[in-house]
Amino acid sequence: MERNESKMWSSAWRPEQLVDSSAHLVDVDTAAVRALVTGLPETLNPTTAPGALRELRATVAPLLAGVAAGIAARLDPTGPGLALVDGKGLADLTDGQLESLTFGLSVLLGRPISQNRERELVVTVFDERPGDVERARGYRTNGSMLMHTDPTDVASLLCLSQGAEGGEGVYTSCGAVLDELSEAAPHLVHRYFRSWHWDLRGMQRPGADQIVRSPVFGVARGVLSCRYGSLLIREGTCRCGKLDAEATAALDLFEEVSQRPHLALRLSLSRGQSVWLNNHRVLHGRESFKDDTGQVRRLLRTWVWSHEPPPLPPSFLAFCNAIDAEVPAGPLG
């Protein structure tokens, strides 16, 4: 479904708007932090079995329901699609408690899914110094990452420790990117609403096709959705034919526009802080970083299907189903 190219999306935001309004902030007050310090366990059983999830939600709800509600409000269509959770004293939680915090919030927001072949529901993002950097998943390297969206409705990143240098997160409103693309190159906008071949590069569930088709932008019930991953699209398109000049120009422009300083919010997370994203409304990337002895950048990440599925265009669902066969269809059209 294509849109009127002159439309300015109501969901669009710019960094100064968020900073001035604090619309993305979820503040955990002192009393709530004290409760977490004394009440959060060192470990939570990471499972997606329905019965176990119900039991876990009941266990963590007294401690985390208020924080989860604050995140959900910022990720829904009336919010910015991004939530920064912070609170004085969160850094005092142990590593185990911080992992319990991010997983507990994830199960209150929806259903976490595994993120790699090891079937991990919570992955540690750090530089593993892989031998083949080009083929390694980005979260296992220290390189910069282009603006992209993750596969599920929600993604989270919680900081355990900062590196010695770099690693700043970059976040951009998809609506603002589309508005800017429409002004910069209206003749290319139609390409983003057309279907592209994506190479899932091993992220697909067992038995699913590695190549799927999905557009970059789509609209359902008046809500704009975005899905983007430069490498996945470029490799998928080349495997199924070739990138023509117009397609290459469209992808190159998308990557340049999505990182423009006046569109991109930059955040350096400190220990205990976490960022939560609506993957259909906010793009994210990362600057490269360096570690040092005793100063290693480590984050925790979860991928979550929301309890309330967002309105997605039907053309987005093949990608979702290739990642997780149990993904709810959600309201369409």
C-alpha positions in Angstrom: 0.0 0.0 0.0 1.5 3.3 -1.1 0.8 6.6 0.7 0.4 10.2 -0.3 4.0 11.2 -0.5 3.3 14.7 0.9 1.9 13.3 4.2 3.8 14.1 7.4 3.5 11.1 9.8 2.1 11.9 13.2 4.4 9.2 14.7 7.5 11.0 13.5 9.8 12.6 16.1 13.2 14.4 16.1 15.8 14.1 18.9 15.3 17.6 20.3 11.6 16.9 20.7 12.3 13.8 22.9 15.0 15.5 24.9 12.9 18.5 25.6 9.7 16.6 26.4 11.3 13.5 28.1 8.5 11.6 26.4 10.7 8.5 26.1 11.9 8.4 29.7 10.7 5.8 32.2 11.9 6.8 35.6 12.1 4.1 38.3 11.7 5.9 41.6 13.8 5.3 44.7 11.3 3.1 46.5 10.8 0.9 43.4 14.6 0.5 43.0 14.9 -0.5 46.7 12.3 -3.1 46.1 14.2 -4.5 43.1 17.5 -4.6 45.0 15.9 -6.7 47.8 13.3 -8.6 45.8 14.8 -9.4 42.3 16.3 -12.9 42.2 19.7 -13.6 40.8 18.2 -15.8 38.1 14.9 -16.3 36.3 14.2 -19.4 34.4 14.3 -18.3 30.7 11.5 -20.3 29.1 8.7 -19.7 26.7 6.5 -22.6 27.8 3.0 -21.1 28.2 2.5 -22.5 31.8 6.0 -21.4 32.9 5.5 -17.9 31.4 2.2 -17.4 33.2 3.8 -18.4 36.5 6.8 -16.2 35.8 4.6 -13.2 35.0 2.7 -13.7 38.2 6.0 -13.8 40.1 7.5 -10.7 38.7 4.4 -8.6 38.3 4.4 -7.2 41.9 7.9 -5.8 41.3 7.9 -4.9 37.6 4.4 -4.2 36.5 4.7 -0.4 36.9 7.9 -0.3 34.9 6.5 -2.6 32.2 3.4 -0.4 31.9 5.6 2.7 31.4 7.5 1.0 28.7 4.3 -0.2 27.0 2.9 3.3 27.0 5.9 4.6 25.2 6.0 1.8 22.6 2.3 2.0 21.6 1.1 4.1 18.7 0.5 7.2 20.9 4.1 7.2 22.2 7.5 7.7 20.5 8.2 4.0 20.0 11.3 4.2 22.3 11.6 3.9 26.1 14.7 4.7 28.1 14.5 3.1 31.6 16.6 4.7 34.2 16.6 5.2 38.0 19.1 6.1 40.7 20.4 2.8 42.2 19.7 0.5 39.3 23.4 0.2 38.8 23.7 -1.4 42.2 21.8 -4.5 41.1 24.0 -7.5 40.5 24.6 -8.8 36.9 22.2 -11.6 37.7 19.5 -9.2 39.0 19.9 -7.1 35.9 19.4 -10.1 33.7 16.3 -11.0 35.8 15.1 -7.4 35.3 15.3 -7.4 31.5 13.8 -10.9 31.2 11.1 -10.2 33.7 10.1 -7.0 31.9 10.2 -8.9 28.6 7.7 -11.5 29.7 5.4 -8.8 31.1 5.4 -7.1 27.7 4.9 -10.3 25.6 6.6 -13.5 24.6 10.4 -13.5 24.3 11.9 -15.6 21.5 15.3 -17.2 20.9 17.8 -15.1 19.0 20.4 -17.5 17.8 21.2 -21.2 17.1 21.9 -21.7 20.7 18.2 -20.8 21.4 19.2 -18.1 23.9 16.3 -15.9 25.0 18.7 -13.3 26.6 21.9 -12.8 24.7 25.0 -11.0 25.9 26.1 -8.3 23.4 29.9 -8.0 23.4 32.9 -8.3 21.2 33.7 -12.1 20.9 36.4 -11.3 18.4 35.1 -13.7 15.8 37.5 -15.1 13.2 35.2 -14.2 10.3 34.0 -10.7 11.1 32.2 -10.3 7.8 29.8 -13.3 8.4 29.5 -12.9 12.2 26.3 -11.5 13.7 26.8 -7.8 14.5 26.1 -8.2 18.3 29.2 -10.5 18.5 31.6 -7.9 17.0 32.8 -4.4 18.0 32.1 -2.8 14.6 29.7 -0.1 13.8 26.2 -1.2 12.8 24.0 0.5 10.2 20.5 1.6 11.1 18.2 -1.4 11.1 15.2 -3.0 12.8 15.2 -6.3 14.7 12.8 -9.1 13.7 10.2 -8.9 16.5 7.7 -6.3 17.8 10.0 -5.2 20.6 13.7 -5.3 21.3 15.6 -4.3 24.4 19.2 -3.5 25.3 20.3 -3.3 29.0 23.8 -2.1 29.9 26.0 -4.2 32.2 29.2 -2.3 31.5 30.6 0.3 29.1 33.6 -0.2 27.0 36.6 2.0 27.0 35.6 4.0 24.0 32.7 4.3 21.6 29.6 2.1 21.3 27.1 4.9 21.3 23.6 3.8 20.3 21.8 5.6 17.5 17.9 5.8 17.2 15.8 7.3 14.5 12.0 7.6 14.0 10.9 5.7 10.9 8.2 8.3 10.2 10.8 11.1 10.2 13.0 9.0 7.9 10.1 8.5 5.4 9.2 12.2 5.6 12.8 13.2 4.8 13.0 10.6 2.0 9.9 12.0 0.5 11.4 15.4 0.4 14.9 14.4 -0.8 13.9 11.9 -3.5 10.1 11.6 -4.1 10.8 9.5 -7.2 12.4 6.7 -5.1 9.7 6.5 -2.4 7.7 3.9 -4.3 10.6 1.4 -4.1 10.4 1.3 -0.3 6.8 0.1 -0.5 7.6 -2.6 -2.9 8.6 -6.1 -1.9 12.4 -6.9 -1.5 14.2 -10.2 -1.2 15.8 -10.7 2.2 18.5 -13.2 3.1 17.9 -14.1 6.8 21.5 -15.4 7.1 20.6 -18.2 9.6 18.2 -16.2 11.7 15.2 -18.2 10.3 13.6 -20.9 12.4 14.4 -24.5 11.5 12.6 -25.5 8.3 11.9 -22.0 7.2 13.2 -20.5 3.9 16.3 -18.4 4.2 15.0 -16.0 1.5 11.8 -14.1 2.3 10.0 -11.2 0.7 9.0 -8.0 2.6 8.8 -4.3 1.9 10.7 -1.6 3.8 7.6 0.5 4.5 4.0 -0.5 4.8 0.8 1.0 6.2 -2.0 -0.8 8.1 -5.0 1.0 9.7 -3.2 4.3 9.2 -0.1 3.2 11.1 3.2 3.3 9.4 5.5 0.3 9.8 9.1 -0.1 8.8 11.5 -3.1 8.4 15.1 -2.5 7.3 18.4 -4.3 7.3 20.9 -3.3 4.6 23.0 -6.4 4.4 19.9 -8.7 4.5 18.3 -6.9 1.7 21.4 -6.4 -0.5 22.4 -10.1 -0.1 18.9 -11.4 -0.7 18.4 -9.3 -3.8 21.7 -10.3 -5.2 21.0 -14.0 -4.6 17.7 -13.7 -6.4 18.8 -11.5 -9.3 20.7 -8.2 -9.0 20.4 -4.8 -7.5 19.5 -2.4 -10.3 20.7 1.3 -10.2 17.4 2.6 -8.8 17.3 0.0 -6.0 20.9 0.7 -5.0 20.2 4.4 -5.0 17.2 3.8 -2.7 19.1 1.8 -0.2 22.1 4.1 -0.2 19.8 7.1 0.4 17.9 5.3 3.2 21.1 4.6 5.0 22.4 8.2 4.7 19.1 9.8 5.7 18.5 7.6 8.7 21.8 8.7 10.2 21.4 12.4 9.6 22.3 14.3 12.8 19.1 16.2 13.0 17.1 12.9 12.9 19.3 10.6 15.0 19.1 10.4 18.8 22.4 9.2 20.3 22.5 7.5 23.6 25.4 6.1 25.6 23.9 3.7 28.2 25.3 3.4 31.7 25.1 0.3 33.9 21.5 -0.4 34.8 20.0 1.7 32.0 18.0 0.0 29.3 16.4 1.0 26.0 13.2 -0.6 24.6 12.2 -0.2 21.0 9.1 -0.7 18.9 10.9 -2.3 16.0 8.2 -1.2 13.5 8.6 2.4 14.4 12.2 3.1 15.4 15.4 2.2 13.6 18.6 1.7 15.6 22.3 1.3 15.0 25.6 1.5 16.8 29.0 3.2 16.6 32.1 1.0 16.8 33.7 0.6 20.1 36.9 -0.5 21.8 37.4 -2.5 25.0 40.3 -2.3 27.4 41.6 -4.4 30.3 38.8 -4.3 33.0 36.6 -2.2 30.8 34.6 -4.4 28.5 31.3 -3.3 26.8 28.5 -5.8 27.7 24.8 -5.4 27.1 21.9 -7.8 27.4 19.4 -8.1 24.6 15.9 -9.6 24.3 13.5 -9.9 21.3 9.8 -10.0 22.2 6.4 -10.5 20.4 3.9 -8.1 22.1 0.8 -9.2 23.9 -1.1 -6.9 21.7 0.1 -7.4 18.2 0.5 -4.2 16.3 -1.4 -3.5 13.0 1.0 -4.8 10.4 0.5 -4.9 6.6 0.0 -8.5 5.3 3.2 -8.1 3.3 5.2 -8.0 6.6 4.0 -11.4 7.9 6.1 -13.8 5.7 9.2 -12.3 7.4 7.7 -12.7 10.9 6.7 -16.3 10.2 10.1 -17.2 8.9 11.6 -16.1 12.3 8.9 -17.7 14.5 6.1 -20.0 13.4 4.1 -19.1 16.5 4.0 -15.3 15.8 0.4 -14.0 16.1 -1.1 -12.6 12.9 -2.2 -9.4 14.6 -4.7 -6.9 13.2 -4.1 -6.4 9.5 -4.9 -3.9 6.8 
